[in-house]
Amino acid sequence: MKAKAEQPSKEDFANMVNLLSVYSDASNRLTELETSANFSLLSIVDEHRAEYAQLQKALMEAETALEAIALAHPQWFGEDRKSIKTPYGTVKFHSGIKLVVKNEEATVLLIQREGEHNPEFKADDYLRKVETLNIEALERFDDSTLKKFRIERVREDKFSVVPAKVDMGKAVKEAAEKEAA
């Protein structure tokens, strides 16, 4: 059976109600400001939408045409020259290498197996291991077992404030129930 909470003084309770009113009003006004700012941003962006689309298309078409010209003239790029610089920009070829792993699990197993059969091959140099605690499973232990693992069960009393707002779904449901009655 829960112990009955002490009743707050009328002054403290009135102060709490006033502060909740201030909090809810400020929270709702912030939401209105964010909505207004998002609407303003979309209005500004909408003014430039057609030009933006045209410019993106122009960039893509120009890049494609530039690549075709550069590929058609490999003699412009020597062994030691990978770019051509002009007052209007630079075109260049990049050479890079990346590793593509088609099946990571299989590769990990192969690396581990190589480490088992070849003492000079250090598999740990090529693998990362990530271990984290399974908190949900650990919650099943009693406090003495948790203590053995240097884990402490801590009770938290959390405080939060939720601004007042109309729940339109609830309002519609209540209105329907009143009509039915």
TIRO-2110 file (N, C-alpha, C; in Angstrom, 1 decimal):
// TIRO-2110
0.8, -1.2, 0.0, N, 1, A
0.0, 0.0, 0.0, CA, 1, A
0.9, 1.2, 0.0, C, 1, A
0.6, 2.2, -0.9, N, 2, A
1.4, 3.4, -1.0, CA, 2, A
1.1, 4.3, 0.2, C, 2, A
2.2, 5.0, 0.6, N, 3, A
2.0, 6.0, 1.6, CA, 3, A
1.4, 7.2, 1.0, C, 3, A
0.5, 7.9, 1.7, N, 4, A
-0.2, 9.0, 1.1, CA, 4, A
0.8, 10.2, 1.1, C, 4, A
0.8, 10.8, -0.1, N, 5, A
1.7, 12.0, -0.2, CA, 5, A
1.2, 13.1, 0.5, C, 5, A
2.1, 13.9, 1.1, N, 6, A
1.8, 15.1, 1.8, CA, 6, A
1.2, 16.2, 0.9, C, 6, A
0.1, 16.7, 1.3, N, 7, A
-0.6, 17.7, 0.4, CA, 7, A
0.3, 19.0, 0.4, C, 7, A
0.5, 19.6, -0.8, N, 8, A
1.3, 20.8, -0.9, CA, 8, A
0.5, 22.0, -0.4, C, 8, A
1.2, 23.0, 0.0, N, 9, A
0.6, 24.2, 0.5, CA, 9, A
-0.2, 24.8, -0.6, C, 9, A
-1.2, 25.6, -0.3, N, 10, A
-2.0, 26.2, -1.4, CA, 10, A
-1.1, 27.2, -2.2, C, 10, A
-0.2, 27.8, -1.5, N, 11, A
0.7, 28.8, -2.2, CA, 11, A
1.7, 28.1, -3.2, C, 11, A
2.2, 27.0, -2.7, N, 12, A
3.2, 26.2, -3.5, CA, 12, A
2.4, 25.6, -4.7, C, 12, A
1.2, 25.1, -4.5, N, 13, A
0.4, 24.5, -5.5, CA, 13, A
0.0, 25.5, -6.6, C, 13, A
-0.4, 26.7, -6.1, N, 14, A
-0.7, 27.8, -7.0, CA, 14, A
0.5, 28.2, -7.8, C, 14, A
1.7, 28.3, -7.2, N, 15, A
2.9, 28.6, -7.9, CA, 15, A
3.2, 27.6, -9.0, C, 15, A
3.1, 26.3, -8.6, N, 16, A
3.3, 25.2, -9.6, CA, 16, A
2.4, 25.3, -10.8, C, 16, A
1.1, 25.6, -10.5, N, 17, A
0.2, 25.7, -11.6, CA, 17, A
0.5, 26.9, -12.5, C, 17, A
0.9, 28.0, -11.9, N, 18, A
1.3, 29.2, -12.7, CA, 18, A
2.6, 28.9, -13.5, C, 18, A
3.6, 28.2, -12.9, N, 19, A
4.8, 27.9, -13.7, CA, 19, A
4.5, 26.9, -14.8, C, 19, A
3.6, 25.9, -14.6, N, 20, A
3.2, 25.0, -15.7, CA, 20, A
2.5, 25.8, -16.8, C, 20, A
1.8, 26.8, -16.4, N, 21, A
1.1, 27.6, -17.5, CA, 21, A
2.2, 28.4, -18.3, C, 21, A
3.2, 29.0, -17.6, N, 22, A
4.2, 29.6, -18.3, CA, 22, A
5.0, 28.7, -19.2, C, 22, A
5.3, 27.5, -18.7, N, 23, A
6.1, 26.5, -19.4, CA, 23, A
5.3, 26.0, -20.7, C, 23, A
4.0, 25.7, -20.5, N, 24, A
3.2, 25.3, -21.6, CA, 24, A
3.0, 26.4, -22.7, C, 24, A
2.8, 27.6, -22.2, N, 25, A
2.7, 28.7, -23.2, CA, 25, A
4.0, 28.9, -24.0, C, 25, A
5.1, 28.9, -23.3, N, 26, A
6.4, 29.1, -24.0, CA, 26, A
6.7, 27.9, -24.9, C, 26, A
6.4, 26.7, -24.5, N, 27, A
6.6, 25.5, -25.3, CA, 27, A
5.7, 25.6, -26.6, C, 27, A
4.5, 25.9, -26.4, N, 28, A
3.5, 26.0, -27.6, CA, 28, A
3.9, 27.2, -28.5, C, 28, A
4.4, 28.3, -27.9, N, 29, A
4.8, 29.4, -28.8, CA, 29, A
6.1, 29.0, -29.6, C, 29, A
7.0, 28.3, -28.9, N, 30, A
8.2, 27.8, -29.6, CA, 30, A
7.8, 26.9, -30.8, C, 30, A
6.9, 26.1, -30.6, N, 31, A
6.4, 25.2, -31.7, CA, 31, A
5.8, 26.0, -32.8, C, 31, A
5.0, 27.1, -32.5, N, 32, A
4.5, 28.0, -33.5, CA, 32, A
5.6, 28.7, -34.3, C, 32, A
6.6, 29.1, -33.5, N, 33, A
7.8, 29.8, -34.2, CA, 33, A
8.5, 28.9, -35.1, C, 33, A
8.7, 27.6, -34.7, N, 34, A
9.4, 26.6, -35.6, CA, 34, A
8.6, 26.4, -36.8, C, 34, A
7.3, 26.2, -36.6, N, 35, A
6.4, 26.0, -37.8, CA, 35, A
6.5, 27.1, -38.8, C, 35, A
6.4, 28.3, -38.2, N, 36, A
6.4, 29.5, -39.0, CA, 36, A
7.8, 29.7, -39.8, C, 36, A
8.9, 29.4, -39.1, N, 37, A
10.2, 29.4, -39.7, CA, 37, A
10.3, 28.4, -40.8, C, 37, A
9.8, 27.2, -40.6, N, 38, A
9.9, 26.2, -41.6, CA, 38, A
9.1, 26.6, -42.8, C, 38, A
7.9, 27.2, -42.6, N, 39, A
7.0, 27.6, -43.7, CA, 39, A
7.8, 28.7, -44.5, C, 39, A
8.4, 29.7, -43.7, N, 40, A
9.1, 30.8, -44.4, CA, 40, A
10.3, 30.2, -45.2, C, 40, A
11.0, 29.3, -44.7, N, 41, A
12.1, 28.6, -45.4, CA, 41, A
11.6, 28.0, -46.7, C, 41, A
10.5, 27.3, -46.6, N, 42, A
10.0, 26.6, -47.8, CA, 42, A
9.5, 27.7, -48.8, C, 42, A
9.0, 28.8, -48.4, N, 43, A
8.6, 29.8, -49.3, CA, 43, A
9.7, 30.4, -50.0, C, 43, A
10.8, 30.6, -49.3, N, 44, A
12.0, 31.2, -49.9, CA, 44, A
12.6, 30.2, -50.9, C, 44, A
12.7, 29.0, -50.5, N, 45, A
13.3, 27.9, -51.4, CA, 45, A
12.4, 27.8, -52.6, C, 45, A
11.1, 27.8, -52.4, N, 46, A
10.2, 27.7, -53.6, CA, 46, A
10.4, 28.7, -54.7, C, 46, A
10.8, 29.9, -54.2, N, 47, A
11.1, 31.0, -55.2, CA, 47, A
12.2, 30.6, -56.1, C, 47, A
13.1, 29.8, -55.7, N, 48, A
14.3, 29.4, -56.5, CA, 48, A
14.3, 28.0, -57.0, C, 48, A
13.2, 27.3, -56.8, N, 49, A
13.1, 25.9, -57.2, CA, 49, A
13.4, 25.7, -58.6, C, 49, A
12.8, 26.4, -59.5, N, 50, A
12.9, 26.2, -61.0, CA, 50, A
14.4, 26.5, -61.4, C, 50, A
15.0, 27.6, -60.9, N, 51, A
16.4, 27.9, -61.2, CA, 51, A
17.3, 26.8, -60.6, C, 51, A
17.0, 26.4, -59.4, N, 52, A
17.8, 25.3, -58.8, CA, 52, A
17.8, 24.1, -59.6, C, 52, A
16.7, 23.6, -60.1, N, 53, A
16.6, 22.4, -60.9, CA, 53, A
17.4, 22.6, -62.2, C, 53, A
17.2, 23.8, -62.8, N, 54, A
18.0, 24.1, -64.1, CA, 54, A
19.5, 24.0, -63.9, C, 54, A
19.9, 24.6, -62.8, N, 55, A
21.4, 24.7, -62.5, CA, 55, A
21.9, 23.3, -62.2, C, 55, A
21.1, 22.5, -61.5, N, 56, A
21.6, 21.1, -61.2, CA, 56, A
21.7, 20.3, -62.5, C, 56, A
20.7, 20.5, -63.4, N, 57, A
20.7, 19.8, -64.7, CA, 57, A
21.9, 20.3, -65.5, C, 57, A
22.2, 21.6, -65.5, N, 58, A
23.3, 22.1, -66.2, CA, 58, A
24.7, 21.5, -65.7, C, 58, A
24.8, 21.4, -64.4, N, 59, A
26.0, 20.9, -63.8, CA, 59, A
26.2, 19.4, -64.2, C, 59, A
25.1, 18.6, -64.2, N, 60, A
25.2, 17.2, -64.5, CA, 60, A
25.6, 17.1, -66.0, C, 60, A
24.9, 17.8, -66.9, N, 61, A
25.2, 17.7, -68.3, CA, 61, A
26.6, 18.2, -68.6, C, 61, A
27.1, 19.3, -68.0, N, 62, A
28.4, 19.8, -68.3, CA, 62, A
29.5, 18.8, -67.8, C, 62, A
29.3, 18.2, -66.6, N, 63, A
30.2, 17.2, -66.1, CA, 63, A
30.3, 16.0, -67.0, C, 63, A
29.2, 15.5, -67.5, N, 64, A
29.1, 14.4, -68.4, CA, 64, A
29.9, 14.7, -69.7, C, 64, A
29.6, 15.9, -70.2, N, 65, A
30.3, 16.3, -71.5, CA, 65, A
31.8, 16.5, -71.3, C, 65, A
32.2, 17.0, -70.2, N, 66, A
33.6, 17.2, -69.9, CA, 66, A
34.3, 15.9, -69.8, C, 66, A
33.7, 14.9, -69.1, N, 67, A
34.3, 13.6, -69.0, CA, 67, A
34.5, 12.9, -70.3, C, 67, A
33.4, 13.1, -71.2, N, 68, A
33.5, 12.5, -72.5, CA, 68, A
34.7, 13.1, -73.3, C, 68, A
34.8, 14.4, -73.2, N, 69, A
35.9, 15.1, -74.0, CA, 69, A
37.3, 14.6, -73.4, C, 69, A
37.4, 14.6, -72.1, N, 70, A
38.7, 14.1, -71.5, CA, 70, A
39.0, 12.7, -71.9, C, 70, A
38.0, 11.8, -71.9, N, 71, A
38.3, 10.4, -72.2, CA, 71, A
38.6, 10.3, -73.7, C, 71, A
38.1, 11.2, -74.6, N, 72, A
38.4, 11.2, -76.0, CA, 72, A
39.8, 11.7, -76.3, C, 72, A
40.4, 12.4, -75.3, N, 73, A
41.7, 12.9, -75.6, CA, 73, A
42.7, 12.5, -74.5, C, 73, A
43.0, 11.3, -74.3, N, 74, A
44.0, 10.8, -73.3, CA, 74, A
45.3, 11.4, -73.4, C, 74, A
45.7, 11.9, -74.7, N, 75, A
47.0, 12.5, -74.9, CA, 75, A
47.2, 13.8, -74.1, C, 75, A
46.1, 14.4, -73.7, N, 76, A
46.1, 15.6, -72.9, CA, 76, A
46.7, 15.4, -71.5, C, 76, A
46.5, 14.1, -71.1, N, 77, A
46.9, 13.7, -69.8, CA, 77, A
48.1, 12.8, -69.9, C, 77, A
49.3, 13.2, -69.4, N, 78, A
50.4, 12.3, -69.5, CA, 78, A
50.5, 11.4, -68.3, C, 78, A
51.6, 10.7, -68.2, N, 79, A
51.8, 9.8, -67.1, CA, 79, A
51.9, 10.6, -65.8, C, 79, A
52.6, 11.7, -65.8, N, 80, A
52.7, 12.5, -64.6, CA, 80, A
51.7, 13.7, -64.5, C, 80, A
50.8, 13.8, -65.5, N, 81, A
49.9, 14.9, -65.5, CA, 81, A
48.4, 14.3, -65.5, C, 81, A
47.8, 14.5, -64.4, N, 82, A
46.4, 14.0, -64.2, CA, 82, A
45.3, 15.0, -64.3, C, 82, A
45.7, 16.3, -64.5, N, 83, A
44.7, 17.4, -64.5, CA, 83, A
45.1, 18.4, -65.5, C, 83, A
44.0, 19.2, -66.0, N, 84, A
44.2, 20.3, -66.8, CA, 84, A
43.5, 21.5, -66.2, C, 84, A
44.3, 22.5, -65.9, N, 85, A
43.8, 23.7, -65.2, CA, 85, A
43.5, 24.8, -66.2, C, 85, A
42.3, 25.5, -66.1, N, 86, A
42.0, 26.6, -66.9, CA, 86, A
41.5, 27.7, -66.0, C, 86, A
41.4, 28.9, -66.5, N, 87, A
40.8, 30.0, -65.7, CA, 87, A
39.4, 29.7, -65.2, C, 87, A
38.7, 28.8, -65.9, N, 88, A
37.3, 28.4, -65.6, CA, 88, A
37.2, 27.1, -64.8, C, 88, A
38.3, 26.6, -64.4, N, 89, A
38.2, 25.4, -63.6, CA, 89, A
39.2, 24.3, -64.0, C, 89, A
39.2, 23.2, -63.4, N, 90, A
40.1, 22.1, -63.7, CA, 90, A
39.4, 20.8, -63.9, C, 90, A
39.9, 20.1, -64.9, N, 91, A
39.4, 18.7, -65.1, CA, 91, A
40.5, 17.8, -64.7, C, 91, A
40.2, 16.7, -64.0, N, 92, A
41.2, 15.8, -63.6, CA, 92, A
40.7, 14.4, -63.4, C, 92, A
41.6, 13.5, -63.5, N, 93, A
41.3, 12.1, -63.3, CA, 93, A
42.0, 11.7, -61.9, C, 93, A
41.2, 11.0, -61.2, N, 94, A
41.8, 10.5, -59.9, CA, 94, A
42.0, 9.0, -60.0, C, 94, A
43.0, 8.5, -59.4, N, 95, A
43.1, 7.1, -59.3, CA, 95, A
43.1, 6.8, -57.9, C, 95, A
42.3, 5.8, -57.5, N, 96, A
42.3, 5.4, -56.1, CA, 96, A
42.0, 3.9, -56.0, C, 96, A
42.2, 3.4, -54.9, N, 97, A
42.0, 2.0, -54.7, CA, 97, A
41.1, 1.8, -53.5, C, 97, A
40.1, 1.0, -53.5, N, 98, A
39.3, 0.7, -52.4, CA, 98, A
39.1, -0.8, -52.3, C, 98, A
38.9, -1.3, -51.1, N, 99, A
38.7, -2.7, -50.9, CA, 99, A
37.2, -3.0, -50.9, C, 99, A
36.8, -4.0, -51.6, N, 100, A
35.4, -4.4, -51.7, CA, 100, A
35.3, -5.8, -51.1, C, 100, A
34.6, -5.9, -50.0, N, 101, A
34.4, -7.2, -49.3, CA, 101, A
33.0, -7.7, -49.7, C, 101, A
32.9, -8.8, -50.4, N, 102, A
31.5, -9.2, -50.8, CA, 102, A
30.8, -9.9, -49.7, C, 102, A
31.5, -10.6, -48.8, N, 103, A
30.8, -11.3, -47.7, CA, 103, A
31.7, -11.2, -46.5, C, 103, A
31.4, -10.2, -45.6, N, 104, A
32.3, -9.9, -44.5, CA, 104, A
32.4, -11.1, -43.5, C, 104, A
31.4, -11.8, -43.3, N, 105, A
31.4, -12.9, -42.4, CA, 105, A
32.4, -14.0, -42.9, C, 105, A
32.3, -14.3, -44.2, N, 106, A
33.2, -15.3, -44.7, CA, 106, A
34.7, -14.8, -44.7, C, 106, A
34.9, -13.6, -44.9, N, 107, A
36.3, -13.0, -44.9, CA, 107, A
36.8, -13.1, -43.5, C, 107, A
36.0, -12.7, -42.5, N, 108, A
36.4, -12.8, -41.1, CA, 108, A
36.8, -14.2, -40.7, C, 108, A
36.0, -15.2, -41.1, N, 109, A
36.3, -16.6, -40.8, CA, 109, A
37.6, -17.0, -41.5, C, 109, A
37.8, -16.6, -42.7, N, 110, A
39.0, -17.0, -43.4, CA, 110, A
40.3, -16.3, -42.8, C, 110, A
40.2, -15.1, -42.3, N, 111, A
41.3, -14.5, -41.6, CA, 111, A
41.5, -15.2, -40.3, C, 111, A
40.5, -15.6, -39.6, N, 112, A
40.7, -16.3, -38.3, CA, 112, A
41.3, -17.6, -38.5, C, 112, A
40.9, -18.3, -39.6, N, 113, A
41.5, -19.6, -39.9, CA, 113, A
42.9, -19.5, -40.3, C, 113, A
43.3, -18.5, -41.0, N, 114, A
44.7, -18.3, -41.4, CA, 114, A
45.5, -18.0, -40.2, C, 114, A
45.0, -17.3, -39.2, N, 115, A
45.7, -17.1, -38.0, CA, 115, A
45.9, -18.3, -37.1, C, 115, A
44.9, -19.2, -37.2, N, 116, A
45.1, -20.5, -36.5, CA, 116, A
46.1, -21.4, -37.1, C, 116, A
46.3, -21.4, -38.4, N, 117, A
47.2, -22.3, -39.1, CA, 117, A
48.6, -21.7, -39.4, C, 117, A
48.7, -20.4, -39.3, N, 118, A
49.9, -19.7, -39.6, CA, 118, A
50.3, -18.8, -38.4, C, 118, A
51.3, -19.3, -37.6, N, 119, A
51.6, -18.5, -36.4, CA, 119, A
52.2, -17.1, -36.7, C, 119, A
52.7, -16.9, -37.9, N, 120, A
53.3, -15.6, -38.2, CA, 120, A
52.2, -14.6, -38.6, C, 120, A
51.0, -15.1, -39.0, N, 121, A
49.9, -14.3, -39.4, CA, 121, A
49.1, -13.9, -38.1, C, 121, A
49.0, -12.6, -37.8, N, 122, A
48.3, -12.2, -36.6, CA, 122, A
46.9, -11.7, -37.0, C, 122, A
45.9, -12.5, -36.9, N, 123, A
44.5, -12.2, -37.3, CA, 123, A
44.0, -11.0, -36.6, C, 123, A
44.4, -10.8, -35.3, N, 124, A
43.9, -9.6, -34.6, CA, 124, A
44.3, -8.3, -35.2, C, 124, A
45.4, -8.3, -36.0, N, 125, A
45.8, -7.1, -36.7, CA, 125, A
44.8, -6.7, -37.8, C, 125, A
44.0, -7.6, -38.2, N, 126, A
43.1, -7.4, -39.3, CA, 126, A
41.6, -7.4, -39.0, C, 126, A
41.4, -7.6, -37.7, N, 127, A
40.0, -7.7, -37.2, CA, 127, A
39.8, -6.7, -36.1, C, 127, A
38.5, -6.2, -36.0, N, 128, A
38.1, -5.4, -34.9, CA, 128, A
37.1, -6.1, -34.1, C, 128, A
37.2, -6.1, -32.8, N, 129, A
36.2, -6.8, -32.0, CA, 129, A
35.5, -5.7, -31.1, C, 129, A
34.2, -5.8, -31.1, N, 130, A
33.4, -4.9, -30.4, CA, 130, A
32.6, -5.7, -29.4, C, 130, A
32.7, -5.5, -28.1, N, 131, A
32.0, -6.2, -27.1, CA, 131, A
31.3, -5.1, -26.2, C, 131, A
30.0, -5.3, -26.0, N, 132, A
29.3, -4.4, -25.1, CA, 132, A
28.4, -5.2, -24.2, C, 132, A
28.1, -4.6, -23.1, N, 133, A
27.3, -5.3, -22.1, CA, 133, A
25.8, -5.4, -22.6, C, 133, A
25.2, -6.5, -22.2, N, 134, A
23.8, -6.8, -22.5, CA, 134, A
23.1, -6.4, -21.2, C, 134, A
22.7, -5.1, -21.1, N, 135, A
22.1, -4.6, -19.9, CA, 135, A
20.8, -5.3, -19.6, C, 135, A
20.0, -5.6, -20.6, N, 136, A
18.7, -6.2, -20.3, CA, 136, A
18.9, -7.6, -19.7, C, 136, A
19.9, -8.3, -20.1, N, 137, A
20.2, -9.6, -19.5, CA, 137, A
20.8, -9.5, -18.1, C, 137, A
21.6, -8.5, -17.9, N, 138, A
22.3, -8.2, -16.6, CA, 138, A
21.2, -7.8, -15.5, C, 138, A
20.1, -7.2, -15.9, N, 139, A
19.1, -6.8, -15.0, CA, 139, A
18.5, -8.0, -14.2, C, 139, A
18.6, -9.2, -14.8, N, 140, A
18.1, -10.4, -14.1, CA, 140, A
18.9, -10.8, -12.9, C, 140, A
20.2, -10.3, -12.8, N, 141, A
21.0, -10.7, -11.6, CA, 141, A
20.5, -10.0, -10.4, C, 141, A
20.7, -10.7, -9.2, N, 142, A
20.5, -10.0, -8.0, CA, 142, A
21.6, -9.0, -7.7, C, 142, A
21.4, -8.1, -6.7, N, 143, A
22.4, -7.0, -6.4, CA, 143, A
23.8, -7.6, -6.0, C, 143, A
23.8, -8.7, -5.3, N, 144, A
25.1, -9.2, -4.9, CA, 144, A
25.9, -9.8, -6.1, C, 144, A
25.2, -10.4, -7.1, N, 145, A
25.9, -10.8, -8.3, CA, 145, A
26.3, -9.6, -9.1, C, 145, A
25.5, -8.6, -9.2, N, 146, A
25.9, -7.4, -9.9, CA, 146, A
27.2, -6.8, -9.3, C, 146, A
27.2, -6.8, -8.0, N, 147, A
28.3, -6.2, -7.3, CA, 147, A
29.6, -6.9, -7.6, C, 147, A
29.6, -8.2, -7.8, N, 148, A
30.7, -9.0, -8.2, CA, 148, A
31.3, -8.5, -9.5, C, 148, A
30.4, -8.0, -10.4, N, 149, A
30.9, -7.5, -11.7, CA, 149, A
31.1, -6.0, -11.7, C, 149, A
31.1, -5.4, -10.5, N, 150, A
31.2, -4.0, -10.3, CA, 150, A
30.1, -3.2, -11.0, C, 150, A
28.9, -3.7, -10.9, N, 151, A
27.7, -3.1, -11.4, CA, 151, A
26.8, -2.8, -10.3, C, 151, A
26.2, -1.6, -10.3, N, 152, A
25.3, -1.2, -9.2, CA, 152, A
23.9, -0.9, -9.8, C, 152, A
22.9, -1.4, -9.1, N, 153, A
21.6, -1.1, -9.5, CA, 153, A
21.2, 0.3, -8.8, C, 153, A
20.9, 1.3, -9.6, N, 154, A
20.6, 2.6, -9.1, CA, 154, A
19.2, 3.0, -9.4, C, 154, A
18.5, 3.4, -8.4, N, 155, A
17.1, 3.9, -8.6, CA, 155, A
17.1, 5.3, -9.0, C, 155, A
16.4, 5.6, -10.0, N, 156, A
16.4, 7.0, -10.5, CA, 156, A
14.9, 7.5, -10.4, C, 156, A
14.8, 8.7, -9.9, N, 157, A
13.6, 9.4, -10.0, CA, 157, A
13.8, 10.5, -11.0, C, 157, A
13.1, 10.4, -12.1, N, 158, A
13.3, 11.4, -13.2, CA, 158, A
12.1, 12.4, -13.1, C, 158, A
12.5, 13.6, -13.5, N, 159, A
11.5, 14.6, -13.6, CA, 159, A
11.4, 15.1, -15.0, C, 159, A
10.2, 15.4, -15.5, N, 160, A
10.0, 15.9, -16.8, CA, 160, A
8.7, 16.8, -16.8, C, 160, A
8.7, 17.7, -17.7, N, 161, A
7.5, 18.5, -17.9, CA, 161, A
6.9, 18.3, -19.3, C, 161, A
5.7, 18.2, -19.4, N, 162, A
5.0, 18.0, -20.7, CA, 162, A
4.1, 19.2, -20.8, C, 162, A
4.2, 20.0, -21.9, N, 163, A
3.3, 21.1, -22.1, CA, 163, A
1.9, 20.7, -22.4, C, 163, A
1.0, 21.5, -22.0, N, 164, A
-0.4, 21.2, -22.2, CA, 164, A
-0.7, 21.4, -23.7, C, 164, A
-1.4, 20.5, -24.3, N, 165, A
-1.8, 20.6, -25.7, CA, 165, A
-3.1, 19.8, -25.9, C, 165, A
-3.8, 20.2, -26.9, N, 166, A
-5.0, 19.5, -27.3, CA, 166, A
-4.7, 18.3, -28.1, C, 166, A
-5.3, 17.1, -27.6, N, 167, A
-5.1, 15.9, -28.4, CA, 167, A
-6.3, 15.7, -29.2, C, 167, A
-6.2, 16.1, -30.5, N, 168, A
-7.3, 16.1, -31.4, CA, 168, A
-8.0, 14.7, -31.5, C, 168, A
-7.2, 13.7, -31.5, N, 169, A
-7.7, 12.3, -31.5, CA, 169, A
-8.6, 12.1, -30.3, C, 169, A
-8.2, 12.5, -29.2, N, 170, A
-8.9, 12.3, -27.9, CA, 170, A
-10.2, 13.1, -27.9, C, 170, A
-10.1, 14.4, -28.4, N, 171, A
-11.2, 15.3, -28.5, CA, 171, A
-12.3, 14.7, -29.4, C, 171, A
-11.9, 14.2, -30.5, N, 172, A
-12.9, 13.6, -31.5, CA, 172, A
-13.6, 12.4, -30.9, C, 172, A
-12.8, 11.6, -30.2, N, 173, A
-13.3, 10.4, -29.6, CA, 173, A
-14.3, 10.8, -28.5, C, 173, A
-14.0, 11.7, -27.6, N, 174, A
-14.9, 12.2, -26.6, CA, 174, A
-16.2, 12.8, -27.2, C, 174, A
-16.0, 13.6, -28.2, N, 175, A
-17.2, 14.1, -28.9, CA, 175, A
-18.1, 13.1, -29.4, C, 175, A
-17.6, 12.0, -30.0, N, 176, A
-18.3, 10.9, -30.5, CA, 176, A
-19.1, 10.2, -29.4, C, 176, A
-18.4, 10.0, -28.3, N, 177, A
-19.0, 9.3, -27.2, CA, 177, A
-20.1, 10.1, -26.6, C, 177, A
-20.0, 11.4, -26.6, N, 178, A
-21.1, 12.3, -26.1, CA, 178, A
-22.3, 12.2, -27.0, C, 178, A
-22.1, 12.2, -28.3, N, 179, A
-23.2, 12.1, -29.2, CA, 179, A
-23.9, 10.8, -29.1, C, 179, A
-23.1, 9.7, -28.9, N, 180, A
-23.7, 8.4, -28.8, CA, 180, A
-24.6, 8.3, -27.5, C, 180, A
-24.2, 9.0, -26.5, N, 181, A
-24.9, 8.9, -25.2, CA, 181, A
-26.3, 9.6, -25.2, C, 181, A
END
